[in-house]
Amino acid sequence: MVENILKRNEVPVEETWDLTHLVSNEEAYEEGVKKLIKDTNEFNAKHKGNINNAQQVIEVIRDCEALVTSLIPYATYVSLQLEEDQTNNEAQIRASKFSTVSSQFASLVSFIDGEILELSSEELEKAIEIEPTYAHYLNRLIAKKAHQLHPEVEKTLAALSSTLDAPYGLYNTTKLVDMKFDHFTVGGKSYPLSYNLFEGDWELESDTEVRREAFKAFSTKLSDYQHTTAKTYNTHVQTEKTLSDLRGYDSVTDYLLFDQEVEQDLYHRQIDLIMKELAPHMRRYAKLLQKEHGIGKMTFADLKIPLDPSYEPSVTIEESRDYMKKALGVMGEDYLAMIDDAFDERWIDFANNEGKSTGAFCSSPYGFHSYILISWTERMNEVFVLAHELGHAGHFRNAQKHQTLFNSDSSTYFVEAPSTLNEMLMANYLLKNSEDPRFKRWVISSIIARTYYHNFVTHLLEAAYQRKVYELIDAGESVNAAILSNITRSVLEEFWGGDVEINDGAELTWMRQPHYYMGLYPYTYSAGLTISTQVSKRILEEGQPAVEDWLKVLQAGGTKSPVELAKMANVDITTDKPLQETIAFIGSLIDQLEELTVEIHQTTN
C-alpha cells in the first residue's frame, strides 16, 4: 500500500520511462520543431495546387508520410511529458505552444485530401496501380469524398484543430491538476487519497469500512467539479455534432464510426447483447463476492474487490518481467526480446506520483519503441494490466515493421484485441502451472475481475451511457451534470438490477473516463476481447498454427478492415456467434469460481 503521494522529482529514476529516446534534450527539441515548421512550409509550397495526376498523388502521399513521421517524436514527447505529471508547469507551457505548431501543421497539409479527390476515379485507380501500398489509404479517402468540404473550409477547420480538441485538455487539467483530495479517516487512522490511489488501491481494498469511506471521500471531491466537467464534456459533444452536420452525416454515431470502418449493427450488437445476456452472469459474480466477504448489502463501491484478498500475492516490478516472458513466450523470440527491451531500456513508467494520468496506456510512435504508462502498486493483478499494454506494444511493433506509417494503425474497433489476448495468455499460463484450487480460483477471479469486468462491464457500461448521450445530442439537446448523472445511474441500475445497490456517488462515474473524448472508444474494448477470446481458444487448441495466423494479423496493421482482420484469425464478427460464445465462456468461468469456492470451503472446514 502506498502511504504517501510522491512528487515527480521524488520518484526513483529506474521507475520512470526514458523520453530521451524520442528527444535527447531541450536544444534538440527546439531545433527539431523549427525544422519541422520549415519542412512543412516547403511541403506546402511544393505540392499545393500541383496534384494533377496519378504520379503526383503518390508523390504527395509519400512526402506527407515522411513529414508526419518527422513530427511524431516531438508530438509524442510533448504528450508523454504531460501525461507523467500534469502539474509540471514547463510541460504545460510546452504542450500549449506545440498545439499551435500542430494546428499550423494541420492547416498547411489540409489541402491534400481535397485536391486528390478532385481527380477522376480513373486517375485514382491508376495511382493505386502505380503504388498498391496505398490502396487502402486511397480507397478510404474515396469513401470519405461525400463528406469532404470546400478546401478553404478544411483549411480553417485544420487551423482550429487545437481549439476543437481543447475539451480533452480542460478535462485533464480539472481532473489531475485542480482536483486535490484530502486524506480520509477511518477508525482514527488517516489515509492518503488521489485518483491513482483510489483506482489502483482503495477500490480493491478488502476492508469494507475503509473501501466505502474512500469511495465516499472520492465521490465528494468529484461532485465539487461536476458542473465544470459536464460543461467541458458538453462542449466536446456539441463540437462533434457540429462537425457531423457540416460533413453531412446522418448522426454523430455515423460520423464517429466512419474511421472505425464498421457499420452501426456491429456497434449496437456489442452493447445490446452484453447488457442483456452478460448481466445475469455478472450478478451471480456480485453475489459470490458478497457471500465471501460477508457483506450485508452489495453496493457499487464493492464491485472491484478481489474474491480472495488474503491470497493475492504482491509482485515486484522485476518479478513481473518473469511472468511476462513465461506467459507471452508463445508469441516467439522477437516478442521475448521486446519484453526484455521494455524493462532494460525503460519503456515503462511504473511511478505513482502526483499529477500522473490515471489508468494505463501504451503509446507507440512510428519509428520508435512503445511507451507504457502504469501506476505500479505491487498488486498481482497488475501483471494482467502490464501484459495488456505489452499487447499493444507487440501489435504496433509487428505492424510498423511490415507497414508504412499510413498503413500501420488498425481501426480502434480492433485495436484492443491484441492487448486483451495477452491477458488471456497470462491466465492460460498461470492456470496451466498449478493444480491448487485456491490458486486456480485466484487466477479465474482475476480474469473475471480484471480482464472481463474491466473490458466487458466497466467499458461496456460506459459505452451504453455514451450511446444515450449521443441520442440526446443528435436530437438537438444539450447535457449537464444532472442529465449525465441520471443517464449513468439508469445504465448501472439496468445492468445490476436489484442485486447491487447503486449508492450515492456511483452516478458520478461519468466523470472518471477520458475515453469519452476519444470518439466511440469504450465499446471497442469488449469488441476486441470478443475477438481475442476466440483467438485464445484457438491457441490453446491448435498451438503454433494459431499463433502464426495471429502474427500475420498483427503485421497487417491498418491495411484491412476489422471484419477482414478478424477473419484472418478465423473469427466472423459479422454474426452474433463470437460474442455469444464469449459471454457463455464468462458464464462458465463464474461456474468454476462457484465450484472451486465450495471445494475450498469443504477442504478447510
C-alpha positions in Angstrom: 0.0 0.0 0.0 1.3 3.4 -0.9 1.5 5.5 2.2 2.1 8.9 0.6 1.9 10.5 -2.8 5.3 11.5 -4.2 6.1 14.5 -6.3 7.5 13.5 -9.7 11.1 14.6 -8.7 10.9 12.3 -5.7 10.3 9.1 -7.8 13.3 6.7 -8.4 14.6 7.2 -11.9 14.5 3.5 -12.6 10.7 3.5 -12.2 10.2 6.1 -14.9 10.3 6.0 -18.7 13.2 7.4 -20.7 11.9 10.1 -23.1 15.4 10.9 -24.4 14.9 8.0 -26.9 12.4 10.4 -28.5 14.2 13.8 -28.0 17.7 13.9 -26.5 17.4 17.3 -24.8 15.7 20.7 -24.9 18.0 22.0 -27.6 17.3 19.1 -29.9 13.5 19.6 -29.3 13.7 23.3 -30.2 15.8 22.7 -33.3 13.6 19.8 -34.4 10.4 21.8 -34.1 12.0 24.7 -36.1 13.0 22.3 -38.8 9.5 20.7 -38.8 7.9 24.1 -39.4 10.3 24.9 -42.2 9.8 21.5 -43.9 6.0 21.8 -43.6 6.1 25.2 -45.4 8.3 23.8 -48.1 6.0 20.8 -48.5 3.0 23.1 -48.9 4.8 25.2 -51.5 5.9 22.2 -53.4 2.6 20.3 -53.6 -0.4 22.7 -53.0 -2.1 23.2 -56.4 0.2 20.6 -58.1 -1.8 17.3 -57.6 -2.9 16.8 -61.2 -2.3 13.1 -62.0 -1.8 9.7 -60.5 2.0 10.0 -60.2 1.7 13.3 -58.3 -0.9 11.6 -56.0 1.7 9.0 -55.0 4.4 11.6 -54.6 2.4 13.8 -52.2 1.3 10.8 -50.1 4.9 9.7 -49.8 6.2 13.1 -48.9 3.4 13.7 -46.5 4.1 10.3 -44.8 7.7 11.3 -44.4 6.7 14.7 -43.0 4.3 13.2 -40.5 7.0 10.7 -39.4 9.3 13.6 -38.6 6.5 15.2 -36.5 5.9 12.1 -34.4 8.8 12.1 -31.9 8.1 15.7 -30.9 4.4 15.3 -30.6 4.9 12.1 -28.5 7.5 13.7 -26.3 5.2 16.7 -25.5 2.2 14.4 -24.9 4.0 11.9 -22.6 5.8 14.5 -20.6 2.4 16.0 -19.7 0.9 12.5 -19.0 3.6 11.7 -16.5 2.9 14.9 -14.5 0.1 17.3 -15.3 1.3 19.7 -12.6 4.6 20.3 -14.5 4.4 23.9 -15.5 7.2 23.6 -18.1 5.4 20.6 -19.7 2.1 22.6 -19.7 3.7 25.5 -21.5 5.4 23.3 -24.0 2.2 21.4 -24.7 0.3 24.7 -25.2 3.0 26.0 -27.6 3.1 22.7 -29.5 -0.6 22.7 -30.0 -0.1 25.9 -32.0 2.6 24.1 -34.1 0.2 21.2 -34.6 -2.6 23.4 -35.8 -0.2 25.2 -38.2 1.0 21.8 -39.5 -2.6 20.6 -40.0 -3.6 23.7 -41.8 -0.6 23.5 -44.2 -1.3 19.9 -45.2 -5.1 20.2 -45.2 -5.2 20.7 -49.0 -4.1 17.1 -49.7 -7.4 15.2 -49.4 -9.4 17.8 -51.3 -7.0 18.0 -54.2 -6.7 14.3 -54.5 -10.5 13.9 -54.5 -10.8 16.4 -57.3 -9.2 13.9 -59.7 -11.3 11.4 -61.6 -11.9 7.9 -60.3 -9.8 6.6 -63.2 -6.8 8.6 -62.1 -7.1 7.4 -58.6 -7.3 3.8 -59.7 -4.2 4.5 -61.8 -2.5 5.8 -58.6 -3.3 2.5 -56.8 -1.8 0.6 -59.7 1.4 2.6 -59.5 1.7 2.1 -55.7 -0.5 -0.7 -54.3 0.9 0.0 -50.9 -1.5 3.0 -50.7 -4.6 1.1 -51.9 -6.3 1.0 -48.5 -5.4 4.7 -47.8 -6.8 5.8 -51.2 -9.9 3.6 -51.0 -10.7 5.1 -47.6 -10.2 8.6 -48.9 -12.6 7.9 -51.8 -15.2 6.7 -49.3 -14.7 9.9 -47.5 -15.4 12.0 -50.6 -19.1 12.6 -49.9 -18.1 14.3 -46.6 -15.3 16.4 -47.8 -15.8 20.2 -47.5 -14.5 23.1 -49.6 -10.7 23.3 -49.4 -10.8 26.6 -47.6 -13.2 25.2 -45.0 -11.0 22.2 -44.5 -8.0 24.5 -44.0 -9.9 26.6 -41.4 -11.0 23.5 -39.5 -7.4 22.2 -39.5 -6.1 25.6 -38.2 -8.7 25.4 -35.4 -7.8 21.8 -34.5 -6.2 22.6 -31.2 -9.2 24.7 -30.2 -11.6 22.0 -31.3 -9.6 19.4 -29.2 -9.3 21.7 -26.2 -12.1 20.0 -24.1 -9.9 16.9 -23.5 -7.1 19.1 -22.2 -9.5 21.0 -20.0 -10.9 17.7 -18.7 -7.4 16.5 -17.7 -6.4 19.8 -16.1 -9.6 19.8 -13.9 -9.0 16.1 -13.0 -5.3 16.0 -12.5 -4.2 19.5 -11.6 -7.1 21.4 -9.9 -8.7 18.4 -8.1 -6.9 18.0 -4.8 -8.0 15.2 -2.5 -7.8 15.4 1.3 -6.9 12.4 3.4 -9.8 10.4 4.7 -10.1 8.9 8.2 -11.4 5.6 9.4 -11.1 4.4 13.0 -8.9 7.3 13.9 -6.3 6.5 11.1 -5.7 8.8 8.2 -5.3 7.6 4.7 -4.0 9.4 1.6 -6.3 9.8 -1.5 -5.7 10.6 -5.1 -7.2 9.5 -8.4 -4.5 6.8 -8.9 -4.6 5.7 -5.3 -8.4 5.3 -5.4 -8.5 3.4 -8.7 -5.3 1.4 -8.0 -5.8 0.6 -4.3 -8.8 1.8 -2.5 -11.4 0.3 -4.9 -9.7 -3.0 -4.3 -9.4 -2.7 -0.5 -10.8 -5.7 1.3 -11.7 -3.7 4.5 -15.3 -2.7 3.7 -15.3 0.3 6.0 -12.1 1.7 4.5 -13.2 1.0 1.0 -16.6 2.6 1.3 -15.2 5.6 3.1 -12.6 6.0 0.3 -15.4 5.8 -2.2 -17.4 8.4 -0.3 -14.5 10.8 0.0 -13.6 10.3 -3.6 -17.1 10.9 -4.8 -17.5 14.0 -2.6 -14.5 15.6 -4.3 -15.8 14.6 -7.8 -19.1 16.3 -7.0 -17.3 19.6 -6.4 -16.2 19.6 -10.0 -19.2 18.0 -11.7 -20.6 21.2 -13.3 -17.3 22.3 -14.8 -16.6 18.8 -16.1 -20.1 18.5 -17.6 -19.7 21.8 -19.3 -16.4 20.7 -20.8 -17.9 17.4 -22.0 -21.0 19.2 -23.5 -18.6 21.4 -25.4 -16.9 18.4 -26.8 -20.0 16.5 -27.9 -21.6 19.7 -29.4 -18.4 20.2 -31.4 -18.7 16.6 -32.7 -22.4 17.3 -33.6 -21.4 20.4 -35.5 -18.7 18.6 -37.4 -21.1 15.7 -38.1 -23.7 18.1 -39.5 -21.2 20.1 -41.6 -19.9 16.9 -43.2 -23.4 15.6 -43.9 -23.5 12.5 -41.7 -26.9 11.2 -40.6 -25.8 11.2 -37.0 -22.8 11.7 -34.7 -22.6 8.0 -34.4 -22.2 7.5 -38.1 -19.6 10.3 -38.1 -17.6 8.6 -35.3 -17.9 5.1 -36.7 -16.6 6.1 -40.1 -12.9 5.9 -39.2 -13.5 2.7 -37.3 -14.6 1.1 -40.6 -17.6 -0.6 -39.1 -21.4 -0.2 -39.5 -23.8 0.6 -36.8 -25.0 -3.0 -36.4 -21.6 -4.1 -35.0 -21.7 -1.2 -32.6 -25.2 -1.8 -31.3 -24.9 -5.6 -31.1 -21.9 -5.2 -28.8 -23.9 -3.0 -26.4 -27.3 -4.7 -26.6 -26.2 -8.3 -26.3 -23.9 -7.7 -23.3 -26.4 -5.6 -21.5 -29.0 -8.4 -21.9 -27.0 -11.6 -21.8 -23.9 -10.9 -19.6 -25.8 -9.1 -16.8 -27.2 -12.3 -15.2 -23.7 -13.9 -15.1 -22.2 -10.8 -13.5 -25.0 -10.5 -10.9 -24.0 -14.1 -9.9 -20.4 -12.9 -9.5 -21.5 -10.0 -7.4 -23.4 -12.4 -5.1 -20.4 -14.6 -4.8 -18.3 -11.6 -3.7 -21.0 -10.6 -1.3 -21.1 -14.0 0.3 -17.3 -14.5 0.5 -16.8 -11.1 2.1 -19.8 -11.3 4.4 -21.3 -8.1 3.1 -24.8 -7.4 4.2 -25.7 -5.4 1.1 -23.7 -5.3 -2.0 -23.1 -1.8 -3.3 -21.4 -0.3 -6.4 -18.4 0.6 -4.2 -17.8 -3.1 -3.5 -17.7 -4.5 -7.1 -13.9 -4.2 -7.6 -12.8 -6.2 -4.5 -10.9 -9.4 -5.1 -12.7 -12.7 -4.3 -9.9 -13.9 -2.0 -7.9 -10.8 -0.9 -5.8 -12.7 1.7 -4.4 -14.9 -1.1 -3.5 -12.4 -3.8 0.3 -12.1 -3.7 2.3 -9.0 -4.2 4.6 -8.7 -7.1 7.7 -6.6 -7.7 8.5 -4.9 -11.0 11.3 -7.3 -11.7 9.2 -10.4 -10.9 6.6 -9.1 -13.3 9.2 -9.4 -16.1 9.5 -13.1 -15.5 5.7 -13.6 -15.6 5.6 -11.6 -19.0 8.3 -13.8 -20.6 6.8 -17.1 -19.4 3.2 -16.3 -20.3 3.9 -14.5 -23.6 6.7 -16.6 -24.8 4.4 -18.5 -27.1 4.4 -15.4 -29.3 8.0 -16.0 -30.3 11.6 -14.8 -29.9 11.0 -11.3 -31.2 8.2 -10.8 -28.7 10.5 -12.0 -25.9 13.2 -9.6 -27.0 10.7 -6.8 -26.9 9.8 -7.6 -23.3 13.4 -7.5 -22.2 14.0 -4.3 -24.1 10.9 -2.7 -22.4 12.4 -3.3 -19.0 16.0 -2.7 -19.7 15.6 0.4 -21.8 12.9 2.0 -19.6 9.9 2.0 -21.9 7.6 1.7 -18.9 6.7 4.4 -16.4 5.9 2.5 -13.2 5.9 5.6 -10.9 2.9 6.6 -8.7 3.2 10.3 -8.4 1.1 13.4 -8.1 -0.4 14.7 -11.3 0.2 11.5 -13.3 -2.6 10.4 -15.6 -4.8 7.6 -14.3 -5.2 4.1 -15.6 -2.7 2.6 -18.1 -1.9 3.1 -21.7 0.6 2.3 -24.4 1.9 4.9 -26.9 3.6 3.5 -30.0 5.2 6.3 -32.0 6.1 5.1 -35.5 9.8 4.6 -35.9 10.4 4.3 -32.2 9.7 1.8 -29.4 6.5 1.9 -27.4 6.0 3.8 -24.1 3.8 2.3 -21.4 2.2 4.2 -18.5 1.1 2.3 -15.4 1.0 3.2 -11.7 2.5 0.2 -10.0 1.2 -0.7 -6.6 2.6 -4.3 -6.4 -0.8 -6.0 -6.6 -0.6 -9.2 -8.6 -3.5 -8.2 -10.8 -1.1 -5.7 -12.4 0.6 -8.4 -14.3 -2.5 -8.6 -16.3 -2.5 -4.8 -16.8 1.1 -4.8 -18.0 0.5 -7.9 -20.2 -2.4 -5.9 -21.8 -0.2 -2.9 -22.5 2.6 -5.0 -23.9 0.0 -6.5 -26.2 -0.4 -3.0 -27.7 3.4 -2.7 -28.0 3.7 -6.1 -29.7 0.9 -5.2 -32.1 2.5 -2.0 -33.3 6.0 -3.5 -33.3 4.8 -6.0 -35.8 2.7 -3.6 -37.8 5.3 -1.0 -38.0 8.0 -3.5 -39.2 5.8 -4.6 -42.1 3.8 -1.4 -43.0 4.4 2.2 -43.8 3.1 4.9 -41.4 -0.3 5.4 -43.1 -0.9 1.6 -43.2 0.3 0.8 -39.6 -2.7 1.8 -37.4 -5.6 -0.5 -37.3 -9.2 0.6 -36.6 -10.0 1.3 -33.0 -12.7 -1.4 -33.2 -9.9 -3.9 -33.5 -7.1 -2.3 -31.5 -8.0 -3.8 -28.1 -7.8 -7.4 -29.5 -4.0 -7.8 -29.3 -3.9 -6.3 -25.8 -6.7 -8.4 -24.3 -5.3 -11.6 -26.0 -2.2 -11.1 -23.8 -4.4 -11.1 -20.7 -5.8 -14.4 -21.8 -2.3 -15.8 -22.5 -1.3 -14.8 -19.0 -4.3 -16.5 -17.5 -3.7 -19.6 -19.6 -0.1 -19.8 -18.4 -1.0 -19.4 -14.7 -3.8 -22.0 -14.8 -1.6 -24.5 -16.6 1.1 -24.3 -14.0 -0.9 -25.1 -10.9 -3.5 -27.6 -9.6 -4.0 -25.8 -6.3 -7.8 -25.0 -6.1 -7.1 -21.7 -4.3 -4.6 -20.5 -6.8 -6.8 -21.5 -9.7 -9.7 -19.7 -8.1 -7.5 -16.6 -7.8 -6.4 -16.8 -11.4 -10.0 -17.2 -12.7 -11.3 -14.5 -10.4 -8.5 -12.2 -11.7 -9.7 -12.9 -15.3 -13.2 -12.0 -14.3 -12.4 -9.0 -12.1 -9.6 -7.6 -14.3 -9.9 -8.8 -17.9 -13.7 -9.3 -18.3 -15.0 -6.9 -15.7 -12.8 -4.1 -17.0 -13.5 -4.7 -20.7 -16.9 -6.3 -20.8 -18.5 -4.4 -17.9 -16.8 -1.1 -17.0 -16.1 0.0 -20.5 -19.3 -1.5 -21.9 -21.4 0.3 -19.4 -19.6 3.5 -20.4 -20.5 2.7 -24.0 -24.2 2.2 -23.1 -24.1 5.6 -21.3 -22.3 7.2 -24.2 -24.9 5.9 -26.7 -27.6 7.6 -24.7 -25.7 10.9 -24.6 -25.3 10.9 -28.4 -29.0 10.1 -28.8 -29.7 13.3 -26.9 -27.1 15.3 -28.9 -28.5 14.1 -32.2 -32.0 15.2 -31.1 -30.6 18.7 -30.6 -30.4 18.6 -26.9 -27.5 19.5 -24.5 -26.2 17.7 -21.4 -25.4 18.9 -18.0 -24.2 17.3 -14.7 -27.7 16.3 -13.6 -28.5 14.7 -17.0 -25.2 12.8 -17.2 -25.6 11.5 -13.7 -29.1 10.4 -14.4 -28.0 8.5 -17.5 -25.2 6.9 -15.6 -27.4 5.8 -12.8 -30.0 4.4 -15.2 -27.4 2.3 -17.1 -25.9 0.9 -13.8 -29.3 0.0 -12.5 -30.4 -1.7 -15.7 -27.3 -3.9 -15.7 -27.1 -4.8 -12.0 -30.8 -4.9 -11.3 -31.7 -5.3 -7.6 -28.6 -7.3 -6.8 -26.3 -4.3 -6.4 -27.2 -1.0 -4.7 -26.2 1.9 -6.8 -25.1 4.0 -3.9 -24.6 7.8 -3.8 -21.6 8.8 -5.8 -21.9 6.0 -8.3 -23.8 8.3 -10.7 -20.6 10.4 -11.0 -18.7 7.6 -12.7 -19.1 9.5 -16.0 -16.5 12.0 -14.7 -13.8 9.4 -14.5 -13.3 8.3 -18.1 -11.1 10.2 -20.6 -12.2 7.8 -23.4 -15.3 9.9 -23.8 -13.1 12.5 -25.5 -11.8 9.8 -28.0 -15.0 9.1 -30.0 -16.8 5.8 -29.7 -13.9 4.1 -27.9 -15.3 2.4 -24.8 -17.3 -0.3 -26.7 -14.2 -1.3 -28.6 -12.7 -3.0 -25.5 -15.4 -5.6 -25.5 -15.2 -5.9 -29.3 -11.5 -6.6 -29.1 -11.9 -9.0 -26.2 -14.6 -10.9 -28.2 -12.0 -11.5 -30.9 -9.2 -12.3 -28.6 -11.2 -14.8 -26.5 -11.8 -16.8 -29.7 -8.2 -16.5 -30.7 -7.0 -17.6 -27.2 -9.2 -20.7 -27.6 -7.6 -21.4 -30.9 -4.1 -21.0 -29.5 -4.9 -23.4 -26.6 -6.3 -26.0 -29.1 -4.1 -25.6 -32.1 -0.8 -24.1 -30.8 1.7 -22.7 -33.2 -0.5 -22.5 -36.4 -2.9 -20.3 -34.5 0.0 -18.1 -33.2 1.3 -17.8 -36.8 -2.1 -16.7 -38.0 -2.3 -14.1 -35.3 1.2 -12.7 -36.0 0.1 -12.2 -39.6 -3.0 -10.3 -38.4 -0.7 -8.0 -36.3 1.6 -7.5 -39.2 -1.3 -6.4 -41.4 -1.7 -3.2 -39.4 -4.3 -1.0 -40.9 -4.4 -2.4 -44.4 -7.6 -4.3 -43.7 -10.9 -3.6 -42.0 -11.8 -5.0 -38.6 -14.0 -7.6 -40.2 -11.2 -8.7 -42.5 -8.6 -8.8 -39.7 -10.9 -10.9 -37.6 -11.5 -13.3 -40.5 -7.7 -13.7 -40.9 -7.8 -15.2 -37.3 -10.8 -17.3 -38.2 -13.4 -15.2 -36.3 -16.5 -13.9 -38.0 -17.7 -10.8 -36.2 -20.5 -10.1 -38.7 -22.5 -12.7 -36.7 -23.7 -12.9 -33.1 -21.8 -16.2 -32.6 -18.4 -14.9 -31.3 -19.9 -12.5 -28.8 -22.5 -15.1 -27.6 -19.7 -17.7 -27.2 -17.6 -15.2 -25.3 -20.5 -14.4 -22.9 -21.1 -18.1 -22.4 -17.4 -18.5 -21.7 -17.6 -15.8 -19.0 -20.5 -17.6 -17.5 -18.5 -20.9 -17.4 -15.7 -19.1 -15.6 -18.2 -17.9 -12.9 -19.5 -21.5 -12.7 -15.9 -22.6 -12.0 -15.5 -19.9 -9.3 -18.6 -21.1 -7.6 -17.5 -24.8 -7.7 -13.9 -24.0 -6.5 -15.3 -21.9 -3.7 -17.4 -24.9 -2.5 -14.4 -27.2 -2.8 -12.1 -24.8 -0.9 -14.6 -24.4 2.0 -15.1 -28.2 2.2 -11.3 -28.7 2.4 -10.8 -26.1 5.1 -13.8 -27.0 7.3 
